[in-house]
Every structure is written in C-alpha cells, then in structure tokens.
Amino acid sequence: MLTGYSTVAVDLDSQCNLTTALPRQRVAGNALDLVEAEEPPEFRAAPGELVLIEGHADMPVVRDDAILRNTAGALRGLKGAGFCIIDTPPTYSATVYGAMLAADYILAPIELKRFSVDGIKTVLKALVEVREINPDVKFLGLLPSRFDAVKEMEREPLRVMAAEFPQLIIPHAIRNRTAYEKAEAEGMPVSEVSSRSGREAAAEFQAFFEWFLENVEAGR
C-alpha cells in the first residue's frame, strides 16, 4: 500500500493474482464490467486506504479495438483515489494496451530466470506504439522480481541487461524470499511477517516504494 495515500488497485489479469493477494481490501467493482461496459465504478477511498477492483476469470485476452477503447476510457474515468495501480497480464492483449494508453507511468517487473533481452525489446516495442497515442506516458523501468542473487543463472542475465539497457534497470530488486510467499498465502502485508525474511522483505519493498514515489513526484 502507498502509506498515507488513497489508492485503487485494478486487477486486469484473468489469473487474479492481485485479487487473491488482497483479501482484506474493500472491493469497488470488477474488471470485466469495467472493460466490457466502459463504466468505472463509483467509490471514495480514504487517505491510507487501498480499494480493489477485482479480477475476473473471463477477462478478454484478444486484440480487439472495442475492448482497447473501453479499457482506456474506463481507466481514465476512474475517480475516488489519489493513485491507481493497474496489474496486467504478461501478454499484450487489448486490455494491456488499453491500460498503457490510460497510464501516466509504466513499470515492468521481470523474472530473470525466464526473461531475456528479446523480452525487453518486446516491452520497448509496445511502449513505442503506445507513445504514438499517449506521448506523455513515462517508463519507470524494469524491476527485477523474485531475484535470486545466489544463482549465477540469474546474475548473468542481469549483468547482460544492465550492460545493454543501462538506463532501464531499476536500481532495486524484489528478492526471492519466503516472506513474500507467506504474505501472499495468508493475505497479509509482508511487513507483518514476523521473521528475518519478513523484515528484509519489508525493508527492500520500502526502499523501492520510496524510489517509486520520488520518481513520480519528479515527473509531475
């Protein structure tokens, strides 16, 4: 959660991982209604509150101009919170492009065990296409996620990416820690996991969010 800020989280992924990870949050609507009817739900989030627009298993995963327009229009029409965080699936469907068209900032988490330089080029190609319509969108960068610094098979891809795309790798990483798994399984903030792993995870996440807010504020 963005502490002190009112926030709405939108789950556009049919796997609904974000929804599953946020069982305690107030639900303001669901993503399928949002993209099919282009009707943003009405709500008001209090300072420090996170409101959820939950995911739906039947979210469309096709390239469809109507879905793209509906998604972008509905997301632009969302009101009631200071921040809107949008979780998208990894494939470039109409809902993903719609979200990118509506966004002020784009951040791409990457898992190094299965990511490649070609994958980064796909992200950048999509960004170029989106900027033809939404020229003001800012790309914050690539965030190494579930990163295992012990494994050479993950350190090497990170070195390659940092060498080829030095301006794109965010100077933080979300490490592969048991605390994240426990927090997700039990639907709690990682800061509530009472273990060394939990404390380390909370610290690295806090450092990332401070970096995130600093860059957002600088871009306003």
trRosetta pair geometry for C-beta under 8 A, 3 or more apart (Angstrom, degrees):
i j d omega theta_ij theta_ji phi_ij phi_ji
1 7 6.4 179 -151 38 73 143
1 48 7.4 52 153 -170 132 59
1 50 4.8 -114 -114 -43 104 129
1 189 7.1 -60 5 -98 100 127
2 5 4.1 -26 114 52 113 123
2 7 5.1 125 33 -59 108 137
2 50 7.9 126 27 -83 72 100
2 82 8.0 -120 95 83 138 110
2 83 5.5 53 29 29 157 157
2 209 7.0 -174 -109 -163 70 125
2 213 7.4 134 -143 -81 108 115
3 48 6.4 8 -160 -123 50 86
4 47 6.1 -18 -171 175 47 100
4 48 5.5 1 -88 -76 21 83
5 47 7.0 -55 -124 -150 12 68
5 48 7.1 94 42 -74 28 36
5 82 4.9 -109 -168 71 95 132
5 83 5.4 47 143 -3 133 118
6 45 3.8 142 -169 102 106 105
6 46 6.2 -179 -99 92 109 18
6 47 5.6 -72 -49 -94 88 35
6 48 7.2 -16 -76 20 56 29
6 49 5.7 6 -125 54 76 82
6 51 7.8 12 -177 -1 87 105
6 80 7.5 -115 146 141 133 58
6 81 4.3 -140 129 -139 96 71
6 82 4.8 110 57 4 81 91
6 83 7.2 166 91 25 50 74
7 45 6.5 -127 43 144 31 162
7 49 7.3 -163 38 97 69 48
7 50 4.8 -16 75 -111 105 73
7 51 7.2 177 94 26 52 68
7 81 5.4 100 -128 -180 9 132
7 82 6.9 -46 -72 60 56 79
7 83 4.4 -18 -111 70 84 103
7 84 7.4 166 -160 -85 64 27
7 85 6.3 18 -176 -4 113 106
8 28 6.8 -43 -134 25 114 148
8 43 7.3 125 -98 76 125 130
8 45 6.1 -154 -60 -33 81 143
8 50 7.6 149 -99 -163 24 55
8 51 4.8 -27 -108 72 76 96
8 52 7.5 167 -160 -86 64 18
8 53 6.4 41 173 -14 106 100
8 78 6.3 -141 75 173 153 133
8 80 6.7 70 -50 85 133 98
8 81 4.2 173 -19 20 93 154
8 83 7.4 -176 28 94 60 57
8 84 5.2 -13 66 -113 95 74
8 85 7.4 -175 91 28 46 69
9 18 6.2 -151 155 167 122 129
9 22 6.6 145 72 -38 149 170
9 25 7.4 6 37 148 121 172
9 50 6.1 21 -12 -177 112 103
9 51 7.3 177 21 85 71 44
9 52 5.2 -21 65 -110 98 68
9 53 7.1 -161 93 29 49 70
9 84 7.9 162 -89 -162 27 51
9 85 4.8 -19 -111 70 74 103
9 86 7.9 170 -161 -83 51 29
9 87 7.0 25 -179 -11 95 105
10 31 6.3 112 -176 -96 85 103
10 34 7.4 -90 -147 79 119 174
10 53 4.5 -1 -114 59 70 119
10 75 6.9 -113 21 -112 176 100
10 78 7.6 -102 -60 -81 133 160
10 84 6.5 16 -8 -176 114 96
10 85 7.1 177 22 88 71 50
10 86 4.7 -15 64 -112 109 73
10 87 6.9 -172 89 25 55 69
10 99 7.9 -175 96 -117 130 117
11 16 6.0 62 154 -131 141 58
11 17 7.7 -176 -145 56 119 52
11 18 4.1 -164 -102 67 107 119
11 19 4.8 -80 -2 -42 174 91
11 31 5.7 -115 81 -37 65 135
11 52 7.1 14 -12 -170 109 96
11 53 6.6 -165 22 93 72 67
11 54 5.7 -12 40 -162 127 32
11 55 3.4 -81 122 -51 119 92
11 87 5.2 -8 -117 59 57 115
12 31 5.3 177 -101 -156 51 147
12 35 7.5 90 -131 -48 99 136
12 55 6.9 -111 -27 -111 4 92
12 59 6.4 137 -178 -154 56 151
12 71 7.5 59 -127 -143 135 125
12 86 6.3 21 -8 -176 120 94
12 87 6.3 -178 29 85 75 58
12 88 4.9 -9 70 -107 122 62
12 89 6.8 -108 109 -11 85 78
12 95 4.9 178 -178 153 124 127
12 96 7.2 157 118 -77 140 57
12 99 6.1 -116 -11 -58 166 138
13 16 6.5 -160 93 -51 84 28
13 17 6.2 -16 89 21 140 89
13 18 6.8 116 36 4 114 102
13 55 5.7 -36 68 -122 60 143
13 59 7.1 174 162 51 12 159
13 87 5.8 -61 -5 126 111 98
13 88 6.3 125 -60 180 88 21
13 89 4.3 133 -118 -68 85 76
14 55 6.6 173 -114 173 20 116
14 56 6.9 -40 -121 92 67 51
14 57 5.5 69 -171 -151 89 35
14 58 7.1 159 -129 14 113 7
14 59 4.1 -145 -74 42 88 105
14 61 6.7 -64 -10 -56 136 111
14 89 6.7 3 16 -68 78 135
15 55 7.4 -22 71 145 39 159
15 89 7.1 119 9 -105 101 100
16 19 4.2 -41 -174 40 92 122
16 20 5.8 99 125 -26 87 93
16 54 7.1 24 -141 177 108 84
16 55 3.6 -166 -104 77 77 130
16 56 7.3 109 -77 -28 114 12
16 57 6.8 -48 -24 -69 124 66
17 20 5.7 -54 -147 37 33 112
17 21 6.2 28 156 -18 66 110
17 55 7.9 43 24 3 43 158
17 87 7.4 -127 70 156 90 147
18 21 5.8 -61 -148 39 30 109
18 22 6.3 2 161 1 66 115
18 52 7.8 176 134 -141 99 111
18 55 6.5 117 55 -30 93 120
18 87 4.2 159 -46 31 146 163
19 22 6.3 -77 -144 48 26 93
19 52 6.7 119 -116 176 70 134
19 54 4.4 74 -118 -149 125 85
19 55 4.5 -126 -19 22 129 94
20 23 7.2 -5 -170 -57 36 91
20 184 7.5 41 115 -176 99 89
20 187 7.8 -115 157 -89 55 96
21 183 7.9 38 -155 125 97 85
21 184 5.1 -47 -113 -133 98 80
21 187 6.7 168 -167 -115 33 63
22 25 4.5 -9 163 5 109 124
22 50 7.1 -109 -148 122 132 127
22 52 5.3 161 111 -83 138 141
22 187 7.1 123 -127 -150 8 91
23 187 3.9 -30 27 -141 113 150
24 187 6.1 140 -23 151 91 112
24 188 8.0 60 -17 -98 135 51
25 50 5.3 -67 -121 102 126 93
25 51 6.5 157 172 -130 109 23
25 52 4.3 102 105 -19 130 116
26 43 7.9 158 120 -156 120 137
26 49 7.3 1 23 178 122 118
26 51 5.2 -39 79 -121 98 77
26 52 6.8 164 82 23 43 82
27 30 7.7 11 180 -65 116 72
27 51 7.7 132 -118 -172 13 74
27 52 5.2 -42 -104 78 61 97
27 53 7.5 106 -160 -107 69 27
27 54 5.3 -13 -135 -25 117 115
28 41 4.7 159 146 100 93 141
28 43 4.0 -58 -131 -45 130 153
28 51 4.9 45 -30 165 122 119
28 52 6.7 165 12 73 82 40
28 53 5.6 -49 66 -78 96 73
28 80 7.7 156 -138 97 157 153
29 33 5.9 -104 177 66 108 128
29 34 6.4 110 122 -56 127 100
29 40 7.9 164 44 -173 161 43
29 41 3.3 -171 -32 -43 139 144
29 43 7.8 -138 -13 -31 98 123
29 53 5.1 -9 70 -129 83 90
29 54 7.6 -162 100 26 36 74
30 33 5.4 90 69 11 81 101
30 34 7.1 -147 103 -10 42 94
30 53 6.5 151 -117 -179 16 72
30 54 5.0 -37 -110 69 78 84
30 55 7.3 -1 -157 114 85 6
30 56 5.1 80 167 -56 119 114
31 34 5.2 -57 -149 35 39 119
31 35 6.2 19 163 -8 74 107
31 53 5.8 106 -67 137 70 101
31 54 6.9 -117 -12 97 87 38
31 55 5.4 -6 13 -120 132 44
31 56 5.4 -150 59 7 88 97
31 59 6.0 -3 105 -96 121 118
31 95 7.9 55 167 -152 120 140
32 35 6.5 -64 -144 42 27 95
32 36 5.9 12 165 -8 66 118
32 56 3.8 -46 -29 53 114 162
32 58 5.8 41 -108 76 141 93
32 59 5.9 -126 -84 -85 83 64
33 36 6.3 -65 -132 45 24 101
33 37 5.6 -20 -175 23 65 118
33 39 6.4 -56 153 63 92 104
33 41 7.7 65 97 -57 126 99
34 37 7.4 -71 -125 52 8 81
34 38 7.6 43 173 -109 47 22
34 39 6.8 -120 -118 66 43 56
34 40 6.3 43 -133 -100 96 51
34 41 7.3 -66 -83 -17 97 86
34 53 6.3 43 -42 177 145 140
34 70 7.9 139 136 148 56 97
34 71 7.5 64 125 -120 94 59
34 74 4.6 142 179 152 83 152
34 75 7.7 70 166 -60 125 67
35 38 7.5 22 -153 -71 23 55
35 59 7.2 68 38 -142 146 85
35 60 7.0 -139 118 28 136 105
35 67 5.8 30 166 -158 110 82
35 70 5.2 100 -170 111 53 113
35 71 4.6 5 -121 -82 99 82
35 74 6.4 -125 -85 28 43 148
35 95 5.7 -30 -118 -108 155 104
35 98 7.1 122 -127 81 106 162
36 67 7.8 -20 -91 -113 51 83
36 70 6.7 41 -108 154 6 159
37 70 7.3 122 65 -158 17 127
37 74 7.9 88 82 -88 62 132
38 69 7.5 -25 -89 118 134 78
38 70 4.0 -116 -67 -144 96 80
38 73 4.8 9 -151 87 117 122
38 74 4.8 -143 -145 -58 51 96
38 77 7.8 85 172 17 78 143
39 74 6.6 -9 37 -117 19 110
40 74 4.9 154 -60 -169 81 74
40 75 7.4 146 -89 -80 118 19
40 77 4.3 -170 1 99 135 100
40 78 4.6 -153 -151 -81 141 59
40 79 7.3 103 120 10 141 69
41 53 6.6 171 22 -105 125 108
42 79 7.8 -5 -127 66 64 94
42 80 7.0 138 -168 -56 47 139
43 51 5.6 164 135 178 149 163
43 80 4.5 110 85 160 66 164
43 81 7.8 7 96 -36 103 99
44 80 4.7 -121 -95 -147 41 97
45 49 4.6 -158 -172 86 87 108
45 50 7.3 25 -150 -111 135 12
45 51 4.6 -126 -87 -12 113 119
45 80 5.7 99 0 144 80 87
45 81 4.2 29 31 -93 132 96
45 82 7.9 -109 79 6 118 72
46 49 4.3 77 56 -8 77 130
51 80 7.3 -33 44 121 156 119
51 81 6.4 -145 33 -66 114 136
55 59 6.7 -55 -167 -36 85 134
55 87 7.9 -62 -67 81 118 115
56 59 5.3 129 74 -49 83 83
59 89 7.8 165 102 -27 137 128
59 95 6.4 -14 175 -35 111 166
60 64 6.6 -40 150 24 146 133
60 67 5.3 -100 77 -121 145 156
60 93 6.9 177 119 167 73 135
60 94 6.6 -12 108 50 116 115
60 95 6.5 145 73 -35 82 113
61 89 7.0 -34 -117 62 103 161
61 91 6.4 44 -166 80 106 135
61 93 4.6 -107 -160 -95 49 150
61 95 7.7 -55 -102 17 43 115
62 67 7.1 110 71 22 87 153
62 93 6.3 62 43 -151 16 104
62 94 6.3 2 90 -4 58 114
63 68 7.9 12 -162 -47 57 119
63 93 6.6 -134 -69 -150 55 53
63 94 5.5 136 -136 -55 33 90
64 67 4.2 67 80 13 108 110
64 68 6.6 -178 88 -14 53 85
64 94 4.7 -59 47 -44 66 160
65 68 5.4 -54 -147 36 33 116
65 69 6.3 30 157 -17 68 105
65 94 7.3 -129 -67 -128 16 128
66 69 5.9 -54 -147 38 30 107
66 70 6.1 30 154 -19 65 109
67 70 5.6 -55 -143 39 30 112
67 71 6.1 32 158 -22 65 107
67 93 7.9 -41 114 150 138 96
67 94 3.9 85 90 111 111 143
67 95 6.3 -58 154 -60 112 71
67 98 6.9 -110 133 -37 67 141
68 71 6.0 -57 -149 34 25 109
68 72 6.4 18 158 -11 62 109
68 94 4.1 -104 -59 -164 79 93
68 95 7.7 -127 -95 -64 51 26
68 97 5.3 -20 -129 87 111 111
68 98 4.6 -171 -155 -66 49 95
68 101 7.4 76 176 4 92 144
69 72 6.0 -60 -146 41 29 106
69 73 5.9 25 159 -17 66 114
69 98 7.1 -96 -16 -112 10 111
70 73 5.9 -61 -142 41 25 109
70 74 6.0 21 163 -17 65 111
70 98 7.0 -24 70 -133 55 153
71 74 6.1 -58 -143 38 24 106
71 75 6.3 17 161 -13 62 111
71 94 6.7 153 3 134 136 82
71 95 4.9 165 -96 -131 155 58
71 97 7.9 106 73 77 137 62
71 98 2.7 83 84 121 118 155
71 99 6.2 -60 154 -46 121 63
71 101 8.0 104 96 46 95 111
71 102 7.3 -127 131 -13 75 130
72 75 6.1 -62 -146 40 26 106
72 76 6.2 24 158 -18 64 110
72 98 4.2 -126 -40 -159 74 77
72 99 7.5 -132 -86 -54 63 20
72 101 4.2 -27 -111 86 129 122
72 102 4.6 179 -145 -50 63 98
73 76 5.9 -57 -147 37 28 109
73 77 6.3 21 156 -16 63 114
73 102 7.9 -123 -27 -85 15 121
74 77 5.7 -64 -149 41 30 110
74 78 7.1 52 150 -46 62 86
75 78 5.8 -26 -158 -7 39 115
75 84 7.1 144 -167 148 89 152
75 86 6.8 6 -132 -85 135 140
75 98 6.9 138 6 142 127 93
75 99 6.2 121 -55 -117 167 59
75 102 3.7 97 91 130 123 169
75 103 7.8 -25 139 -59 143 60
76 102 4.9 -133 -54 -134 78 105
78 81 7.5 -25 148 37 107 99
78 84 5.7 100 94 -100 143 144
81 84 6.3 121 83 -70 117 71
86 99 4.8 -180 144 -155 151 125
86 102 7.9 101 -42 80 160 114
86 103 6.8 -113 32 -88 135 108
88 95 6.8 176 -136 117 99 94
88 96 4.6 104 -178 -112 137 84
88 99 5.3 -154 -75 48 128 159
89 93 6.7 30 62 13 121 119
89 95 7.6 65 21 78 103 119
89 96 6.5 -95 57 -65 76 115
91 96 7.0 -163 96 -18 50 148
92 96 5.2 -119 -137 81 45 141
92 97 6.5 63 -177 -50 85 92
92 122 7.6 -143 -29 166 132 106
92 126 5.5 -144 -116 -102 138 135
93 96 5.2 103 50 6 64 100
93 97 7.4 -132 100 2 36 88
94 97 5.9 -57 -146 42 34 107
94 98 6.0 39 153 -24 67 108
95 98 5.5 -53 -145 37 31 116
95 99 6.4 34 154 -21 64 103
96 99 5.8 -52 -151 33 31 111
96 100 6.5 28 152 -16 64 106
96 126 7.9 -33 130 -167 116 146
97 100 5.5 -54 -147 38 35 112
97 101 6.3 39 153 -23 66 104
97 126 7.3 -127 -96 -162 84 105
97 129 7.7 -50 -130 109 113 121
97 130 6.7 -162 -149 -89 75 99
98 101 5.7 -53 -149 33 31 112
98 102 6.5 19 156 -11 64 109
99 102 5.9 -65 -150 42 31 104
99 103 6.1 41 153 -42 67 108
100 103 5.5 -46 -140 17 32 120
100 106 6.1 22 -127 -91 88 132
100 126 6.9 -140 -84 150 175 106
100 127 7.6 -132 -164 -104 136 55
100 130 4.4 -79 135 -116 121 151
100 134 7.0 -178 137 45 71 145
100 137 6.8 48 178 -146 74 168
101 130 6.0 -140 -76 -149 62 96
101 133 5.8 -20 -128 100 104 126
101 134 5.0 172 -146 -33 53 133
102 134 7.7 -99 -37 -100 15 151
103 106 5.6 91 115 -66 152 81
103 134 7.3 88 55 148 67 157
103 137 5.5 63 90 -128 88 117
104 136 7.3 -37 -136 120 65 100
104 137 6.5 -169 -161 -120 18 63
104 138 6.8 1 153 23 63 93
104 219 7.7 141 156 118 106 131
105 137 7.1 170 -86 -165 20 72
105 138 5.1 -25 -108 69 72 92
105 139 7.7 143 -161 -100 62 17
105 140 5.4 42 -177 -36 110 110
105 215 8.0 113 -131 117 144 107
105 216 6.4 -74 -40 -103 156 90
105 219 7.1 120 -81 73 112 162
106 127 6.7 -164 72 -107 155 105
106 130 8.0 97 -47 81 152 159
106 137 6.1 41 -16 167 107 116
106 138 7.3 -177 22 89 73 43
106 139 5.1 -28 67 -111 101 65
106 140 6.7 -167 80 12 43 82
107 139 7.9 141 -82 -165 41 55
107 140 4.5 -22 -86 58 89 123
107 141 6.7 1 -130 57 75 53
107 143 6.0 26 173 -14 107 119
107 170 7.6 27 -148 -54 105 144
107 212 7.7 -23 -75 -121 155 110
108 123 5.2 12 -100 -141 169 146
108 141 7.5 -115 38 126 82 31
108 142 5.2 -31 78 -108 98 68
108 143 7.0 170 85 19 43 77
109 142 7.7 113 -126 -165 13 59
109 143 4.8 -40 -104 72 62 101
109 144 7.9 36 -159 162 66 4
109 145 4.0 28 -173 -27 110 142
109 174 7.5 -18 -137 26 116 131
110 115 4.5 40 -175 -86 104 169
110 119 7.2 133 -132 113 115 132
110 120 7.6 -6 -97 -79 150 87
110 142 5.1 8 -8 -174 126 106
110 143 6.8 154 16 70 74 45
110 144 6.0 -41 70 -102 89 46
110 145 6.3 147 61 18 32 91
111 114 5.5 20 96 38 106 91
111 115 5.7 149 72 -26 51 106
111 145 5.6 -58 -75 76 68 89
111 146 5.3 1 -119 57 99 114
112 115 5.5 -64 -113 41 31 107
112 144 6.0 3 -38 -140 111 101
112 147 6.1 57 7 -116 121 82
112 154 4.3 101 95 -149 128 84
112 157 4.6 163 -166 77 101 130
112 158 5.7 -36 -112 -53 148 88
113 146 7.7 -57 6 106 114 110
113 148 7.7 38 -57 23 113 112
113 151 7.9 18 -90 99 100 150
113 153 6.9 51 -119 120 74 108
113 154 5.8 -35 -68 -88 72 101
115 119 4.9 -109 -159 59 76 153
115 120 7.5 72 169 -45 109 82
115 157 6.7 128 79 162 86 147
116 119 4.9 113 54 -2 67 99
116 120 7.5 -124 103 -1 45 83
116 157 7.3 -94 -107 -138 46 123
117 120 5.5 -48 -155 31 41 114
117 121 6.6 43 148 -20 67 102
117 160 6.5 -89 -59 134 114 117
117 161 6.5 -169 -90 -93 78 76
117 164 6.1 19 -127 68 124 161
118 121 5.6 -52 -152 34 36 114
118 122 6.7 43 148 -23 65 99
119 122 5.5 -48 -154 28 37 114
119 123 6.8 39 149 -18 65 100
120 123 5.6 -50 -155 33 38 114
120 124 6.4 33 151 -15 68 106
120 142 6.6 -37 -116 -76 105 152
120 161 6.5 148 -50 -132 152 108
120 164 8.0 134 77 98 153 121
120 165 6.1 -126 167 -28 152 158
120 168 7.2 103 -161 120 125 154
121 124 5.6 -54 -145 40 35 110
121 125 6.2 41 153 -25 66 103
122 125 5.7 -51 -147 33 30 114
122 126 6.6 30 154 -17 62 104
123 126 5.9 -59 -155 36 30 109
123 127 6.4 30 149 -21 65 107
123 142 7.5 114 86 -86 167 106
124 127 5.4 -51 -147 35 36 116
124 128 6.5 41 153 -22 66 100
125 128 5.8 -50 -151 31 32 112
125 129 6.6 32 151 -17 63 105
126 129 5.7 -55 -152 36 34 113
126 130 6.3 33 153 -19 67 107
127 130 5.7 -55 -145 37 32 110
127 131 6.2 31 157 -21 65 108
127 137 7.7 -143 -152 101 84 122
127 139 5.6 10 -139 -75 147 135
128 131 5.9 -57 -146 34 28 110
128 132 7.3 41 151 -31 58 94
129 132 6.1 -45 -168 11 35 114
130 133 6.4 -74 -169 46 44 94
130 134 5.4 -29 161 45 85 107
130 137 6.2 -29 127 43 118 153
131 134 6.3 -75 -110 76 35 63
131 135 5.3 69 -174 -113 77 49
131 137 6.3 -126 -92 49 77 102
132 135 7.5 29 -123 -71 8 82
134 137 4.7 48 125 -23 111 114
138 219 5.3 -87 -9 -143 170 150
139 168 7.7 -23 131 -128 121 89
140 170 6.8 24 138 -86 91 117
140 212 7.2 22 -160 -127 153 76
140 215 5.9 105 -130 121 103 150
141 167 7.7 -131 -105 138 111 56
141 168 5.1 161 -139 -174 83 48
141 169 6.3 80 178 179 121 3
141 170 4.2 147 97 -58 129 82
142 161 7.2 -90 87 166 152 138
142 165 7.3 55 12 110 134 140
142 168 5.3 41 4 145 104 94
142 169 5.5 -41 66 -106 100 51
142 170 6.3 -154 75 -3 40 87
143 170 4.7 -10 -91 37 70 140
143 172 6.8 -14 -138 81 94 88
143 173 7.2 158 -178 -115 68 45
143 174 6.8 45 153 -4 108 102
143 208 7.3 66 -141 -149 128 132
144 147 4.3 40 147 -66 113 133
144 158 6.2 11 -94 -107 143 118
144 169 7.3 21 -31 -157 99 99
144 170 7.6 -149 7 59 71 91
144 173 4.1 -21 77 -124 111 100
144 174 7.0 -170 103 33 62 65
145 173 7.5 -157 -72 -165 28 69
145 174 4.7 9 -128 56 63 116
146 174 6.5 -3 -37 102 39 96
146 175 7.6 31 -145 158 23 22
146 176 4.6 54 -172 -88 65 86
146 180 7.7 -133 -94 80 80 158
147 154 6.2 158 -156 160 69 135
147 158 7.4 57 -141 -71 125 139
147 173 4.4 -39 29 176 150 127
147 174 6.6 123 9 72 93 49
147 175 5.5 -66 67 -111 81 48
147 176 6.2 -147 69 -22 26 85
148 151 4.5 40 106 11 114 112
148 154 5.2 113 61 26 79 158
148 175 7.3 96 -90 -164 39 75
148 176 4.4 -20 -70 24 85 136
149 154 7.3 -102 -90 93 25 118
149 155 6.4 70 -152 -78 55 101
149 173 7.8 116 -60 96 105 154
149 175 6.9 -44 -10 -123 101 106
151 154 4.6 66 84 13 104 103
151 155 6.8 177 93 -10 52 87
152 155 5.4 -56 -136 41 38 110
152 156 5.9 41 165 -26 71 105
153 156 6.5 -40 -135 29 22 111
153 157 7.6 22 161 -10 51 103
154 157 6.3 -52 -152 36 37 105
154 158 6.6 36 152 -17 65 109
155 158 5.7 -62 -155 38 34 113
155 159 6.4 36 151 -22 69 104
156 159 5.6 -51 -149 32 34 112
156 160 6.5 34 154 -19 66 104
157 160 5.5 -54 -148 36 36 113
157 161 6.1 31 157 -17 69 107
158 161 5.8 -55 -143 40 31 108
158 162 6.1 31 157 -19 66 109
158 169 7.5 101 -161 -137 81 146
159 162 5.9 -56 -143 39 27 110
159 163 6.3 26 156 -19 63 108
160 163 5.9 -61 -152 36 27 109
160 164 6.3 7 160 -4 66 112
161 164 6.1 -64 -139 46 29 98
161 165 5.6 -32 -179 40 70 105
161 168 7.7 -94 167 81 97 110
161 169 6.0 116 123 -73 106 122
162 165 7.2 -70 -113 66 17 65
162 166 6.0 52 177 -105 59 62
162 169 5.1 -46 -97 9 76 158
163 166 7.0 3 -139 -64 15 90
165 168 3.9 -32 156 34 114 124
165 169 6.4 119 99 -31 94 86
166 169 7.1 -56 -150 22 28 102
170 173 7.9 152 89 -69 93 53
170 208 7.6 55 146 -138 133 96
170 211 7.2 120 -173 126 106 144
171 211 7.1 -160 64 -133 90 154
172 204 6.9 148 -170 -176 103 85
172 207 6.0 175 -120 111 128 101
172 208 4.3 166 134 -96 158 86
172 211 5.8 -170 -24 23 135 156
173 204 7.4 -42 78 -177 56 131
174 180 7.4 83 170 -83 108 151
174 204 6.7 146 -114 123 49 122
174 205 7.1 46 -112 -86 96 79
174 208 7.1 -14 -66 -45 86 160
175 200 7.6 -36 52 134 138 114
175 201 7.3 -125 57 -100 96 74
175 204 6.4 69 4 59 101 174
176 180 7.9 -97 -150 36 35 132
177 180 5.3 103 70 -3 83 96
177 181 7.8 -153 104 2 52 86
177 197 4.8 163 -178 -168 110 103
177 200 6.5 -171 -116 88 153 110
177 201 4.8 -152 79 -74 153 111
178 181 5.5 -56 -157 39 48 114
178 182 6.1 46 148 -20 76 106
178 195 7.7 -37 87 92 110 150
178 197 5.0 4 56 161 87 170
179 182 5.7 -55 -145 39 33 111
179 183 6.1 34 156 -20 67 107
179 190 5.4 82 142 -158 107 100
179 193 4.4 154 -149 95 95 158
179 195 6.3 -159 -88 65 101 110
179 197 3.9 -176 -35 126 104 96
179 198 4.1 166 -128 -82 131 54
179 200 7.3 163 5 60 147 83
179 201 4.1 -149 84 -1 136 146
179 202 7.8 -89 149 -28 151 76
180 183 5.7 -53 -144 37 30 111
180 184 6.2 28 157 -16 64 108
180 190 6.0 -17 -95 -103 57 129
180 201 5.8 -173 -52 -139 81 145
181 184 5.9 -57 -147 39 28 108
181 185 6.1 25 157 -18 64 111
182 185 5.8 -56 -142 38 28 110
182 186 6.1 -1 167 6 65 115
182 193 5.3 107 91 -120 126 128
182 195 7.9 78 35 19 163 133
182 198 7.5 -63 69 -79 132 103
183 186 6.5 -73 -140 51 22 91
183 187 7.9 -160 168 22 53 2
183 188 5.3 -107 -143 75 70 73
183 189 6.5 -39 -151 145 123 16
183 190 4.2 -60 -62 -86 162 65
183 192 7.3 122 -114 56 97 87
183 193 5.5 -83 -63 -46 93 122
183 198 7.6 131 -55 -120 109 94
183 201 7.6 -153 -15 119 139 152
184 187 7.6 26 -173 -70 27 40
188 192 4.6 -91 160 68 122 132
188 193 7.0 142 96 -56 120 75
189 192 5.1 96 67 -2 80 101
189 202 8.0 65 144 -107 97 102
190 193 5.6 -33 -164 6 53 117
190 198 6.1 -172 171 -146 72 74
190 201 4.6 -96 165 119 134 124
190 202 5.5 -172 110 -74 93 73
190 205 6.2 115 61 -5 136 154
191 198 7.2 110 -143 170 18 96
191 202 4.1 94 -99 -118 71 128
191 205 7.8 -116 -54 65 89 131
192 198 7.4 -88 84 -167 28 135
193 197 6.9 -53 125 91 131 86
193 198 2.9 -161 93 -106 94 126
193 201 7.0 22 53 51 133 132
193 202 7.7 -173 45 -42 92 107
194 198 6.0 -23 -34 50 8 156
195 198 4.6 103 50 2 72 103
195 199 7.2 -137 94 -3 40 84
196 199 5.7 -54 -150 36 34 110
196 200 6.3 30 154 -15 67 107
197 200 5.8 -57 -146 40 30 109
197 201 6.1 31 155 -20 66 109
198 201 5.7 -55 -143 38 28 110
198 202 6.2 29 158 -20 64 107
199 202 5.8 -53 -145 36 28 111
199 203 6.4 29 155 -20 63 107
200 203 5.8 -56 -149 35 31 111
200 204 6.5 22 158 -13 66 106
201 204 6.1 -59 -146 39 30 103
201 205 6.1 26 157 -16 66 111
202 205 5.9 -59 -144 40 28 109
202 206 6.1 31 156 -22 64 108
203 206 5.7 -54 -146 35 28 112
203 207 6.4 30 154 -20 63 105
204 207 5.6 -49 -148 35 34 114
204 208 6.5 37 152 -20 64 103
205 208 5.6 -52 -150 35 34 112
205 209 6.4 29 154 -16 66 106
206 209 5.9 -57 -146 39 31 107
206 210 6.4 34 155 -21 65 104
207 210 5.8 -52 -149 33 30 111
207 211 6.6 32 151 -17 62 105
208 211 5.6 -58 -155 37 34 113
208 212 6.2 37 148 -24 68 106
209 212 5.1 -46 -142 35 38 118
209 213 6.2 36 159 -17 68 102
210 213 6.0 -52 -143 38 29 106
210 214 6.3 33 154 -21 62 107
211 214 5.8 -56 -149 35 28 113
211 215 6.5 21 157 -14 64 108
212 215 6.1 -65 -153 39 27 105
212 216 6.3 24 154 -17 65 108
213 216 5.6 -52 -142 38 34 111
213 217 6.1 33 159 -18 67 107
214 217 6.0 -57 -147 39 26 109
214 218 6.3 26 154 -20 62 109
215 218 5.6 -52 -143 37 32 112
215 219 6.3 28 157 -18 64 109
216 219 5.9 -64 -151 38 30 108
216 220 6.9 40 152 -36 63 99
217 220 5.9 -45 -155 12 35 116
